[in-house]
């Protein structure tokens, strides 16, 4: 690889890393072309960018990113590395877990998720269980709605009970006055006819 090619490759990696909130580095070594292709397809469907990179170029690109010190991840950069960038914190971990049900690889080398570094494959389960922003917002909304729904339900039940009581009482009240004017009218008609 020429120096110019390295500069271009580093810039491509930097472009991927810029503003990335979820960064995984995985080991895809041992996956044949078909399985590797399948892994990439599944990643694409889940909106995860995957790029196989050289460790030295990845490290140089990460060193040039301002605002995040990726140095905790550098010791894990050995062997074959694939950079995974996603919007959802747990998506790459779930993808790796799902793929490993049939295969030994990919293995997690390291990750940067929610301002925290995770180094080693032993963190995969924990990362897969991280709730995404959308899941957390959904849970919060559900928790907030629960008491409101109970209050609304109680008010509806109370108003339905009041309506039911009013309906039970109303027919009795309506029948008496309705019959009385008719009976009075009939008796008046009978007396005027005579």
Buried (B, 14 or more C-beta within 10 A) or exposed (E): EEEEEBEEBBEBBBEBBEEBBBBBBBBBBBBEEEBBEBBBEBBEEBEBBBBEBBBEBBBBBBEEBEEBEBEEBBEBBEEBBBBBBBBBBBBBBBBBBEBBEEBEBBBBBBBBBEEEBBBEBEBBEEBBEBEBEEEEEEEEEEEEEEEEEEEEEEEEEEEEEEEEEEEEEEEEEEEEEEEEEEEEEEEEEEEEEE
